[in-house]
Amino acid sequence: MDYIDNLFYTKEHIWIKPYQEEEYFLGITNFAQDLLGDIVYVDLVLGEKFNLGSSIGSIESVKTASDIIAPANGEIILINSDIVSNPEKINTNPHEVWLCRISLNNVIDKKNYLTKEEYLSLIKN
């Protein structure tokens, strides 16, 4: 699985991609998807406000469930309805399939996120 250069990665295996000013797409990494296995359910709440490091929802597979950890302070402004109906699509290409669109309270500081190379180094250790 190829990891994408223009994403911001977190140590909690989340990626975000700029959409427009202060708005980002959010998804899980291939590493997270691989650990989870066959994904069967995504639980997110539209309008949910969150703080850095808090759970913004959960993702369930046939093996386990995992929290989706907030990459910053903000709010869920759109949920990918296709993923709610067809969560298994995350398994096919997790770096292209977004879970939700978020609005962040502040402009993100890139140094708080991992580049593709830094993330790959993290998961290989």
C-alpha positions as CSV (number, residue, x, y, z in Angstrom):
1,M,0.0,0.0,0.0
2,D,1.4,3.4,-1.0
3,Y,1.3,6.2,1.5
4,I,0.5,9.6,0.1
5,D,2.8,12.6,0.3
6,N,0.2,15.4,0.7
7,L,-1.4,14.0,3.9
8,F,-0.7,15.0,7.5
9,Y,-0.3,11.8,9.6
10,T,-0.7,11.4,13.4
11,K,0.8,8.9,15.8
12,E,-2.8,7.6,16.4
13,H,-2.9,6.4,12.7
14,I,-5.2,9.2,11.4
15,W,-4.6,11.2,8.3
16,I,-5.9,14.6,7.4
17,K,-5.9,16.3,4.0
18,P,-6.6,20.0,3.5
19,Y,-9.9,20.7,1.8
20,Q,-10.3,24.5,2.1
21,E,-9.4,27.1,4.7
22,E,-9.6,25.4,8.1
23,E,-11.4,22.4,6.7
24,Y,-9.9,18.9,6.3
25,F,-10.8,15.5,5.2
26,L,-10.0,12.9,7.9
27,G,-9.4,9.2,7.5
28,I,-7.5,6.2,8.9
29,T,-4.1,5.0,7.6
30,N,-3.5,1.7,5.9
31,F,-1.6,0.6,9.0
32,A,-4.7,1.1,11.2
33,Q,-7.0,-0.5,8.6
34,D,-4.6,-3.5,8.4
35,L,-4.7,-3.9,12.2
36,L,-8.5,-3.6,12.3
37,G,-9.2,-6.1,9.5
38,D,-12.5,-6.1,7.7
39,I,-14.3,-2.9,8.7
40,V,-18.0,-3.3,9.3
41,Y,-19.1,-0.1,11.1
42,V,-18.2,3.6,11.4
43,D,-19.7,5.7,14.2
44,L,-19.5,9.5,13.9
45,V,-21.8,12.3,15.0
46,L,-22.4,15.3,12.8
47,G,-21.7,18.5,14.7
48,E,-19.6,16.7,17.3
49,K,-17.1,19.1,18.8
50,F,-13.8,17.7,19.9
51,N,-10.4,18.4,21.4
52,L,-7.0,17.2,20.4
53,G,-6.5,13.6,21.5
54,S,-10.2,13.0,22.3
55,S,-12.3,10.3,20.7
56,I,-14.5,11.7,17.8
57,G,-16.1,8.4,17.0
58,S,-15.3,4.7,16.5
59,I,-14.6,2.3,13.8
60,E,-15.4,-1.4,14.2
61,S,-14.2,-4.5,12.4
62,V,-15.0,-8.2,12.6
63,K,-12.0,-8.4,15.0
64,T,-12.2,-5.3,17.3
65,A,-13.3,-1.7,17.7
66,S,-11.1,1.4,17.9
67,D,-11.6,5.0,18.7
68,I,-10.9,7.6,16.1
69,I,-8.6,10.1,17.8
70,A,-9.0,13.9,17.1
71,P,-5.9,15.4,15.4
72,A,-6.7,18.9,16.8
73,N,-9.5,20.9,18.3
74,G,-12.6,21.3,16.0
75,E,-15.9,19.9,14.8
76,I,-17.3,17.3,12.5
77,I,-19.0,19.2,9.7
78,L,-19.7,16.4,7.2
79,I,-19.8,12.6,7.4
80,N,-19.1,10.6,4.4
81,S,-22.5,8.9,3.9
82,D,-21.1,6.4,1.5
83,I,-18.8,5.1,4.2
84,V,-21.6,4.9,6.7
85,S,-23.5,2.7,4.2
86,N,-20.5,0.8,2.9
87,P,-17.7,0.8,5.6
88,E,-15.9,-2.0,3.9
89,K,-14.7,0.5,1.2
90,I,-12.2,1.7,3.8
91,N,-10.4,-1.6,3.4
92,T,-9.8,-1.1,-0.3
93,N,-8.0,2.2,-0.2
94,P,-7.9,3.8,3.2
95,H,-5.7,6.8,2.1
96,E,-8.3,7.8,-0.5
97,V,-11.5,7.1,1.4
98,W,-12.3,9.8,3.9
99,L,-14.5,9.3,7.0
100,C,-15.5,12.9,7.7
101,R,-14.8,16.5,7.0
102,I,-13.7,18.5,10.0
103,S,-13.4,22.2,10.7
104,L,-10.4,23.0,12.9
105,N,-10.4,25.9,15.4
106,N,-6.9,27.0,14.4
107,V,-4.7,26.8,11.3
108,I,-2.8,23.6,11.7
109,D,0.9,23.7,12.6
110,K,2.6,21.2,10.3
111,K,5.2,20.4,12.9
112,N,2.5,18.8,15.1
113,Y,2.0,16.2,12.4
114,L,4.1,13.5,10.7
115,T,5.2,13.5,7.1
116,K,4.8,10.4,5.1
117,E,8.5,9.5,5.8
118,E,8.1,10.1,9.5
119,Y,5.0,8.1,9.7
120,L,6.5,5.2,7.8
121,S,9.5,5.3,10.2
122,L,7.0,5.2,13.2
123,I,5.2,2.1,12.0
124,K,8.3,0.2,11.0
125,N,9.7,0.4,14.5
